[in-house]
Amino acid sequence: MATRPFRVALVAGEASGDFLGAGLIRALRERLPDVEFRGVGGEEMRAAGLETLFPMDKLSVMGLTEVLAHLPELLRLRRHLVRQLLDWQPDVYIGIDSPDFNLPVARRLHRRGITTAHYVSPTVWAWRQGRIKGIRRDIDLMLTLMPFEARFYEDAGMPVTCVGHPMADRIPLAVDQTGARRELGLDDGPLVAVLPGSRRGEIEQLLPGFLDAVERLAAERPELRFVLSAAGPERYREIQQALAQRPPLPLTLLQGQSRTALAAADVAMLASGTATLEGLLLKKPMVVGYRVGRFTYAVLSRLVKTPWVAMANWLVEEELAPELIQDDFTADALVREVGAWLDHPEAAARLAQRYEAVHHNLKRNADARAAEAIHGLLTDKT
């Protein structure tokens, strides 16, 4: 009697997870050509071969109040997903980031005998460290992107593999700024990239401040040009509507192409998140902004015990990218910090050297490492 192909369930809740999941799917298929993939993902994971059960955008919410507003729908989706996957009986379930959604799903599946893995460590070293007990109980393998994360799980006695970051594999060590500008049809003048985030809540909270800063910078420095990258068609429409309410700006709006926009730029203003890692790998001076609802911030400021919010600063263990958080996120502060980078190119050159060292450390052929680790879980079951 012939055995069925391996079945792999994957769930990503936002664009960064979609990127990681697509690379893992492609690398696993190289090892197991007949493997089947089902779960939740975005355009990249679907293009790589995932059968998606509902749109990934339904999981892309941020902040406590924002999650509470969507909680009934999120709980319904979780129940639906668990039922679908229990019927399908995957050989392994892989939650990709989005721990508040994925870890409860993994717990339910693990209790029913399904092997589980989690790709991208939750920030257990920064807050809610007690979560490690549940993670160790419900997750058979943790895949981390950063070496310091792996050490945390090793100390907790949990199976872990550090894979590095696939973005570090795909972004060249040397940045072709001229080629990026040519690709976008931009000239050689000073250029600022603006990346306001991939979630609707980020656009609502951050875009007005970024656009206020663009207006100010354009007035104070007429030679400046701006490129703004929207993460997908829905964000593109939202940003178009916001721009229509303002005077014309020397700004090129893109759909996607965040990496090309960053490569082309001299300085970036961006939301805290994976974009700061991309900026680090492209060796760009950055100003990082983040703001959430006041209730969310009041709760998180008491729970989170970290010196920085930006991944780029975590990796260099220093606030090289200025962080403007909550009430500090103002147009005045953005203009001041962007101007400081533009006026001090020697500081940008020193920054690039620090970022290059991190790039080397993260360049580990992550897709293949992650696939090898998951392949090990699958073959252990046979």
N, C-alpha and C positions, 0 to 999 in steps of 0.2 A: 504494500500500500504506500503510495507516494505521500511524502510529508508536504504540508502547505508551506509557502514562503514565510519568512519572518515578518511579523507585523510590528511596526514602530509607531507609537502615538507621540505627537509633539504638540505643544501649545505655547505660542508666543503671544504677548499682549501689546507689543508696540514695535516701532520700526527697527530699533536696535536688535530686538530678539528675532525679528523676521530675517535680518541679515545673518545672524548667527545660525539660525535654523536652516536656512537655505544652504549654507556651506556644509553643515553637518549632513544634510540629506544627500548632497552630491557626493561627499566623501564616503558615506555609507554605501551608496549604490555602486561605487567602484569596487567595494569589497563583496557586496551581496547584490548582484544585479536584479534579483527577483524580489527584493524586499518591498513591502507595501507600507505607505505612510498615510496616516489619517490624524486629524486633530484640528487645530486652529492656527492660522498664519496669514501673512499678508501676500502681496504680489510676488515677492521673491520666493517664498516657500512654495506657493502654488506653482510657479514656473519651474521649480526644481522637482516637483512631483507630488506635493502634498494634496490629498483630498481634504478640503477644509469643511468643517461642519457648520460654521457660521462666520460672519465677517470679523476680522481681528479688531476693527475699530470699536466694536461693542465693549471691548475690555480696556480701551485706552482712556482711562480717567485718572485724575490726580487729586491728591489732597483728601483730608478726612471728610470735609463737608461735601466735596464733589462726589466722593465714593458713596457717602450716605444717600445723596440724592438719587444715585443709580443702583442702590443696594438691592432693591427687589428684583430688578432685571438681572443683576450680576448673579444673585443667588439662583434665579431661574435658569440662567445659562449654565451655571455650574452643575445643577442637578441634571439638566439635559445632557451635558457633556459626559458626566459620570455614567449615566444610563447607556449612552451610545457606546462608550468605550468598554463597559462591562459586557455589553452584547457582542462587541467585536473581539474582545479578548486579545489585546496586544501582548506581545512578548516583553515589551518594555514601554514605560511611560516616561517621557522626558519633558519636564516643565522648563521653559526657557525664560529666565528672569521672572518678572511679575510674581513675586513670591506670595503676596497676599491672596492671589487667586490660585496659583499653581500648587502651593504646598497643601492646602486643604483637599484639592483634587487628588494629589499623590497619596495623602493619608487614607482616603476612602478606597482608592484602588489597591494600595499596599495591603490593607486589611483583607482584601479579597484575593490575595495571593499574586498580584501583579508586581513584577520587578519595577523599581522606580529609580530615576536619576534626575538630578537638577543641574541645569547648565546656567552658570553665573551665580556666584554666591550672594545670598542676601547679606546685608551689611550687619551681620551679627556681632562683629567686633566693635561696632559703633553704637548700637542701641538694641535693646531687648535681647541681651545675650542669653537669657533663659530659653530662647527659641532653639538653641542647639540641641536640647534634649529631645524635642519633638522631631527635629530634622534627622537626628541620628536614628530615631526609631522608625521613621517613615521613608527615608531616602537611602537607597542601597549604594549610591555613588554620587558624590558631588564633583562637578567639573568647574574649576575656578579659572578665571582669566589672569589673575595676578599671583605672583609667588607668595606674597605675604598672606593672602587669603588661605592658600593651601596649608601653610604652617599652622594656622588657627585650627583647622579641622584635624590635622595630624595630632595636635596636642589634645584634642577632644576624643581621640581614638576612633575617628570615622574614616571610612574609605574615601579617598580624594585623589584627583588627578589635576595638576595644573597644566592647562593646554596652551597658555599664552593667549594672545588676542588675534583673531584672523585679520582684523584691520591692519595690524602691524605687519602681517605677511603680504598684504595686498598693496599697501602704500609704499612706494619706493623710498629708500633712505634719502635720496636726493630729490628735492622738490622742483618740478618743472613749472615755475611760475609763468614764464613766457608762453609755454604751450597751453597752459590753462586759460590764460587771457585770450589767446588766439581762438581756442575752442568756444569761448563765450562771446567772441566778437568785441572785446574790450580793449581800450588803448593802454598806453604805458604809464598813465598818471597814477597818483596815489589812490589806493582802493581800499575800502572798508567792507568786509563781509558781515552780514547780519543774519543770524540763525535763531529765530525766536522760539524754536521747539516744535515737537511733532504732535503734541496733544492739544485738544481744543482749549483746555484750561490754561495751558501755557500761553497760547495766543491771546486769550482774554486778559491774562494777568501781565504779560510782558510786552506784547507788541506795541501798545500805546507809548510806553516809556522808550522803547527802542526808536520808534518813529519820531518822537519828540527830540531825541538826541540827534537823529539824522538831520532834522530840520535845522537844529542849532549848529551842527558841524558844517552843514552845507553853507549856511550864512556866514560863518566865521572863517571857513577855509574853502573858498570857491573852487579851488583846484581839485577838491575831493570828489570821488565818485563812489557809489555804493552798489552792492549786489546783495539781494535778499533771496534766500532759498526757502521755498515752501515745501514742507514734507508731505507731498501727495496732493491729489486734486482737491480734496475738501479744504485743506489748509490754504491752498492756492486761492480758492474762491473767497475764503474769509479775509485773506490779506488783500486781495483785489478790492473788496468792498471797503476795507479800512483806508486804503490808499486813495480811493475815490472821494473820500471826505476831507482830503488834505490838499494843500497847494501842490503843484507839480514838483517832484524831487528828482535830482540826478541819480536815479535808482533803476537798476535792472532787476525785474522780478523773475525768478526761475521756479520751475516745478521740479523738485528734486535737485540733483546736481550739487548737493551741499559740499561734497569733497572737492569738486572742481572750483566752486566759489571760494572755498577756503584756500586752496592752492594758489588761486589767482590773487588773493588779497595780501595787503601789507599788515593789516590788523583785523581782528574779528571781535564783534560783539555777539555774544551767544548765551543761550539758556544753559544752566548747569545740567549736565547729563552726558551721554555718550559723545555728543558733539565736542566736548572739551578734550576727550581722548583723540578724536580725529584732528583737532587743532594742534594737539601736542605732537602727533605723528607727522603732521605737516610743518612742524616747527614754527608755528605762528604765535605772535604776541596776541593775547586774548584779554578781554574784559568779560567776566562772567556775571550774569544776572539771574536772580531767581526770586519769585514772590508767589505765595499761596494765600488762601483765605486766612483771615485773622484768627479764626478759631483753630484752624489747622496749625498755624504757626505757633499759637500759644501752647498747644499740646506738644508739638514736636520740639519746641525749644526747651521743654522740660525733660524730654526723653532722650534726645539725641546728644551724645557727648562726643563730638568730633571737632577737630580744629578747622577742618575745611569741608566744603560741600562738593567742590569740583573734583572729578576724577583726576584731572591733570595735576592738581595740587597734591592729592594723595600720593601720586606716583613719584613726585620729586620731594615729597615731605617738606614742602615750603609753599607759601602763597605767592608763587611767581605770576599767576594769573589773578589779578585783583578780583575779589568777590564782593558783589553788591547785592546784599540779601535783604528782602522785605522792605523796611522803610529806608534803607540805604540805597535801594534801587531807584534812582532819580535820573532825570535827563542831565542835571548839572554834574552828577558824579560820573555818568557815562562819558560826557564830553571831556571832562578833566582827565579821565584815565586813558581814553583813546588818544587824546592830544599828547599825553606824556609818552606813549609808545611812538607816535609819529615824530615827535621832536627829539627822540633819543634812539637813533638806529643802532648805536653801539650796545645799548641794553638789549635790543632785540637779537643782536648777533650772539651775545653771551647766552641768552635764553635758548637759542637754537642748539647750542652745544650741549646744554643740559638735557634738552628734549631728545636729542639724538642718542644719548646714552640709554635713556629709557626705551627708546624704539628698539635698539639692539636687544635689550633684555626681554621684550615682549614678542620678539620675532621667533616663533617656535613651531611653525607649521601647524597652527591650531586646529584647522578643520580635520586634518589627518589624525592628530593626536586624540581629538574628541571622538572621531569615528573608531579609532582603535580601541578606546576605552569602552564604548558602547558595544562594539563587536565582541569584546571580552564578556560583557554581561550576557549577550545573546547566546554565545556558544557555551557559556557555563550552564545554561538551561537545558542543553541537549545531551 
